[in-house]
């Protein structure tokens, strides 16, 4: 087999180069062993290096003047009268979407206002305790103090263990 010159493109070469393939050589290394040299590719001439990139010129920026904040769209929207109406609707059990339609606000806007009123102490969260009777709450507390777990309590009260644990956490801390 003769060595031949072929035009090939190597993955790391920037442009096509000429390379020479060597003929495989079979020789002996020790009795009973054969050594085979695998053909390797070498470059007779290295590819030229690309020219270094020029650094782009950096333009000097003028310092920007601080912008004035625009006034809020609904600044002063929550008047004391509207807050009282919101509190009353919340206590009456209105849903956030219903309150949003009355006040022309999103559900998130109503929710955040109620949260603010709760943090100020003007309103208490609805914990849905009204759906639990006082007897159920007392029975749950007595059984919990007696050492029963929420699974056993839930069987006696007739509610899920998760509901019992949540209600216990909310009412008794």
N, C-alpha and C positions, 0 to 999 in steps of 0.2 A: 504494500500500500504506500503510495507516494504522499508526501506532505503537499497539501494544496492550499492555495490562498483564496479565501472567500471574503466577500464583502458582507459583514454582519453589523448589526446595531446592538451594542451592549447596553444593558439597562442604565448603567451609571455614566455612560459616555454622552457628552452633549451633542455630538454629531456622528454620522457614520464614519467608522474607521476601518482600516484593513487589519486583519488578524491572521495569524498562521496557526494551524492545528498541527500538533506533533503526532507522530506515529506511535501507537502503543508499543511498549518495549516489554518483552517477556524475559525474565532472567531467573537465576536461582539464588536463593538466600541461604538455604541449608538443604541437606539431603531430604527429598520428599516434599519440599515446599516450593511453591512458585510465587514470584513477586510480579505483579502486573502494575506498570505505571499507567495511570489513566491519562488520556490526552488532556493537556491543559492549554488554555488560550493565553497568549501574551500579546502585548501591543508593541509593535516595532517602534512606533513613534507615539508618545503620549499626546493626547488631544490638547489643543490650546486652551488655556484658562480664559474664562470670560473676563471682560474688563470690569473693574470694580464699579459699583453703582455710585452715582453722585448723590450726595445728601441733598434733599430738597430744602429750599430756602424757607425759613420760618418767618411768616409775616408777623409783624408786631401788632398786637391787638390793642385797641383803645379800651380803656376801662369803661364799663357800662354804668350808666347812671342807675341808682336804685329805683325800681318801679314802685309806684304808689299802689297800695292795695285797693282793689275795687270794693265798694260797700257790698255787703251781702245782699242777696236777692230778696230775702224775706227777713231783713233785720227787724227785730222787735215783733216778730210774728206771734210769739206766745205771750199774750197779755194775761193778766191775772184772771180775767173772766173766762178766757179760752182754757186756761189750765184747770179752773174749777169744773168746767164742763167736761174736760178730759178725765179728771179724777172721778166725777160722778158716773160717766159712761163706763169707766174701768170697773168701778165698784158694782155697777149694775150687771156686769158680765159681758159687755160688748167685746167683740173680737177686734183685733188690730186692724183688719181690713175694713171693717165697718167704720171704725173711728177715723181711718185714713180717708174714707170717702167724705165724711162730715167735715173734716178739717182740710181737705185737699192736700194731703201729705202721703208720703209712701209709708209702707208698713215699717220700714227701718226707722223713719223719722218719728213715728209714733212710739216705737219700741224704745228708742234712745231717750225720748222725752219722759216716758214712764220710768225708765231706769234712773234718770236724773231726779225725778220727784221722789223715788224710793230712797235714793242716796241722801236727799235733803231731809228725809223723815216725814214728808207730807203724805206719803202713800205707802201701803204695805202690799207686797206681792200677793197675788192670788196663788195659794198653794193647793187649791182644790181640796182643802180640808172639808169643805161643806159636803162633799160626796161621802165622807167617812162619818159615821155616827159617833157620838161621844162614847157610847157603849163599846164600839169596836176599838176605839183608841185606848180606852181604859183597860179593856181585856188584853189588848196587845202589850201594853206597858206591864201589866201584872205578869203575863206569861213570859215576857222578856226578862223581867226581874227574877222570875223563878228559875231562869237558866235555859229556857227552850230556845232553839235556833229558829230562824225565820221560816224555814221549811215546815217545821212542826206547827208554828203559829199560823201559817197560811192555811194549813189543813183545817184548823179549828175555826178560823174567822171566815174562810171561804174566799180569800183573795190570793193573788200570786205572791210568792216569796219576795220577788223584786219590789212589788208594790208595798208590802209590809216593811221591807228594809228602808225604802225611800221615805215612807211616811214617818217611820220611827226617827230617821235622821232629821227630817224637817221639823218635827214637832218637839222632839226631846233632845236634839243636838247630837 
